[in-house]
Amino acid sequence: MESFNSRLKIAMEYKNIKPADLSKITGIGKSSISQWLSGKYSAKQDKIFIVAKALNVNPSWLIGADVPMNDESTIDRIYNLSIKLNKERQQNVLNYTEQQYNEQNKIIKLPTNKEVMISGAVSAGTGEYLGDGHKEIVSYNGDIPVHDFAVIVNGDSMEPTFADKQIIFVKKTSDVRNGQFVIADYDHQAYVKKFMRDENGCRLVSLNKKYNDMPINDEHELSIFGVVVL
């Protein structure tokens, strides 16, 4: 059985009420409330009813009884808690609610075919450059992330992450961080590679180890089209 002070803390946190606020609402001194919260003293019966009314909780629950905290429905409690969350956590609550709803109703999401504008191809192998400016609209079965352009991978040097003929989505930027996958023009040929920077310098790296690294130095021309959106 939980104590009065622990239940009081729970109710105050749930209502987002501080000791000074509770004192103002109830007319009970802040020192008394602080002593209750510390567990030094428990409130007398008349004060329990006053506090319970101010916090909208069941007086019996407040003193530790195994009864509901209040008469709020489950939906009310979900709402009262979710509005205190940041936007990201509110989205998590929404996602989970939708998942539960779909499971309850046995709803199956069927894949939908979407269209993607392809801006050519990039090599993941020997350096064949197919990005000739020709654009083509193709069907795409899957989620399409926010992107600036899309290209098709040619070759196997970035397997298993990127397969031959896979469509990848790119965000235009020249600001690249270590370890990101980039679309780069290297000596006038377009590649998808992993950008690496360490004590050995900068280079473009293939995930398939049968391909050598491509050093970035004064002997080679390099420009970055963007980073791959995973």
Secondary structure as the mmCIF struct_conf table of DSSP 4:
data_model
#
loop_
_struct_conf.conf_type_id
_struct_conf.id
_struct_conf.beg_label_comp_id
_struct_conf.beg_label_asym_id
_struct_conf.beg_label_seq_id
_struct_conf.end_label_comp_id
_struct_conf.end_label_asym_id
_struct_conf.end_label_seq_id
HELX_RH_AL_P HELX_RH_AL_P1 PHE A 4 LYS A 15
TURN_TY1_P TURN_TY1_P1 ASN A 16 ASN A 16
HELX_RH_AL_P HELX_RH_AL_P2 PRO A 19 THR A 26
HELX_RH_AL_P HELX_RH_AL_P3 LYS A 30 SER A 38
TURN_TY1_P TURN_TY1_P2 GLY A 39 GLY A 39
BEND BEND1 LYS A 40 LYS A 40
HELX_RH_AL_P HELX_RH_AL_P4 GLN A 45 LEU A 55
TURN_TY1_P TURN_TY1_P3 ASN A 56 ASN A 56
HELX_RH_AL_P HELX_RH_AL_P5 PRO A 59 LEU A 62
TURN_TY1_P TURN_TY1_P4 ILE A 63 GLY A 64
BEND BEND2 ASP A 66 VAL A 67
BEND BEND3 MET A 69 ASP A 71
HELX_RH_AL_P HELX_RH_AL_P6 THR A 74 SER A 82
TURN_TY1_P TURN_TY1_P5 ILE A 83 LYS A 84
BEND BEND4 LEU A 85 LEU A 85
HELX_RH_AL_P HELX_RH_AL_P7 LYS A 87 GLN A 104
TURN_TY1_P TURN_TY1_P6 ASN A 105 LYS A 106
HELX_LH_PP_P HELX_LH_PP_P1 LYS A 109 PRO A 111
STRN STRN1 ASN A 113 SER A 123
BEND BEND5 ALA A 124 THR A 126
BEND BEND6 ASP A 132 GLY A 133
STRN STRN2 GLU A 136 ASN A 141
BEND BEND7 GLY A 142 GLY A 142
BEND BEND8 VAL A 146 VAL A 146
BEND BEND9 ASP A 148 ASP A 148
STRN STRN3 PHE A 149 ASN A 154
BEND BEND10 GLY A 155 ASP A 156
TURN_TY1_P TURN_TY1_P7 SER A 157 THR A 161
BEND BEND11 PHE A 162 PHE A 162
TURN_TY1_P TURN_TY1_P8 ASP A 164 LYS A 165
STRN STRN4 ILE A 167 LYS A 172
BEND BEND12 SER A 174 SER A 174
TURN_TY1_P TURN_TY1_P9 ASN A 178 GLY A 179
STRN STRN5 PHE A 181 TYR A 186
TURN_TY1_P TURN_TY1_P10 ASP A 187 HIS A 188
STRN STRN6 GLN A 189 ASP A 198
TURN_TY1_P TURN_TY1_P11 GLU A 199 ASN A 200
STRN STRN7 GLY A 201 VAL A 205
BEND BEND13 LEU A 207 ASN A 208
TURN_TY1_P TURN_TY1_P12 LYS A 209 LYS A 210
BEND BEND14 TYR A 211 TYR A 211
STRN STRN8 MET A 214 PRO A 215
BEND BEND15 ASN A 217 ASN A 217
TURN_TY1_P TURN_TY1_P13 ASP A 218 GLU A 219
BEND BEND16 HIS A 220 HIS A 220
STRN STRN9 LEU A 222 VAL A 229
#
